[in-house]
Amino acid sequence: MDCIFCKIASGTIPAKLLFESDAVIAFADIHPQAPTHALVVPRRHIVSMDQAVETDRALFGQLWWTVAELARTLGLAGGYRTVINTGPDGGQTVEHLHVHLLGGRPMHWPPG
């Protein structure tokens, strides 16, 4: 598979890992858009939110628990933003489901 996030999850490509479990990994974004910018990714390849199936429910719970725990670990008590880009019109550039965790500065609205 030629997916960069699958390669990071398997250890083929190095990354600054922030969290690891059997199902989920989190790592620092190499092009941060905020002082804290992490990506939380399922290890199993799922292209995007619209490709998720019924059996992914438990994995999604683990994904969101990881986001919350990572935010606490990274000291984002003042608040943070989570973003999932889905498909080309949604701004998704890597075809592997991932949650952006952004914090460390005030976030403005609307975002885009």
C-alpha positions in Angstrom: 0.0 0.0 0.0 1.3 3.5 -0.9 -0.5 5.3 1.9 1.8 7.6 3.9 -0.2 7.2 7.1 -0.2 3.4 6.8 3.6 3.6 6.5 3.8 5.8 9.6 1.5 3.4 11.5 3.7 0.4 10.5 6.9 2.2 11.4 8.2 2.3 7.8 8.3 6.1 7.8 9.5 7.8 11.0 7.2 10.4 12.8 7.2 12.1 16.1 4.8 9.8 17.8 2.6 11.2 20.5 0.4 8.2 21.3 0.2 4.6 20.3 -2.3 1.8 20.8 -3.2 -1.3 18.8 -5.9 0.6 17.0 -4.8 4.2 16.9 -1.7 6.3 16.6 -1.1 10.1 17.0 1.8 12.0 15.7 2.9 15.6 15.2 1.9 17.2 11.8 4.9 18.1 9.7 3.2 21.3 8.5 1.6 22.6 11.7 -1.2 25.1 11.4 -1.1 25.9 15.1 1.5 25.7 17.9 0.1 22.3 18.7 -1.0 20.3 15.6 -1.4 16.5 16.0 -2.9 13.9 13.7 -4.9 11.1 15.2 -5.1 8.2 12.8 -6.6 4.7 12.9 -4.0 2.1 12.1 -6.4 0.3 9.8 -6.7 2.0 6.5 -10.1 3.7 6.1 -10.1 6.2 3.3 -12.4 8.8 4.8 -15.5 9.3 7.0 -17.8 8.4 4.1 -16.0 5.1 3.8 -16.7 4.1 7.4 -19.0 1.1 8.0 -21.1 -0.1 10.9 -18.2 -2.3 12.3 -16.1 0.9 12.7 -18.1 2.2 15.6 -15.8 0.9 18.3 -12.8 2.2 16.4 -14.3 5.7 16.1 -14.8 5.7 19.9 -11.2 4.9 20.4 -10.2 7.6 17.9 -12.2 10.3 19.7 -11.1 9.1 23.2 -7.5 9.4 21.9 -8.1 12.9 20.7 -9.5 13.9 24.2 -6.7 12.2 26.1 -4.0 13.7 23.8 -5.5 17.2 24.3 -5.2 16.7 28.1 -1.7 15.3 27.8 -0.6 18.2 25.6 -2.0 20.8 28.1 -4.7 22.2 25.9 -7.0 23.0 28.8 -7.8 26.4 27.3 -9.4 24.8 24.3 -8.7 23.2 21.0 -10.2 22.5 17.6 -10.7 19.1 16.0 -11.1 18.8 12.2 -11.8 15.9 9.9 -11.5 16.8 6.2 -13.5 14.4 4.0 -13.0 14.2 0.2 -11.5 16.7 -2.1 -14.2 19.4 -1.5 -13.6 19.0 2.2 -9.9 19.6 1.9 -8.7 16.0 2.4 -5.2 15.6 0.9 -4.3 12.2 2.4 -6.7 9.4 1.6 -6.6 7.9 5.1 -9.0 9.0 7.8 -7.4 11.3 10.3 -8.4 13.9 12.9 -6.5 17.1 13.2 -6.0 18.3 16.8 -5.1 22.0 16.8 -4.4 24.1 19.8 -2.1 26.4 21.6 -3.6 29.6 20.3 -7.1 31.1 20.0 -9.1 29.6 17.1 -11.4 31.9 15.0 -14.7 31.3 13.4 -15.6 30.7 10.6 -12.6 28.5 9.9 -12.7 28.4 6.1 
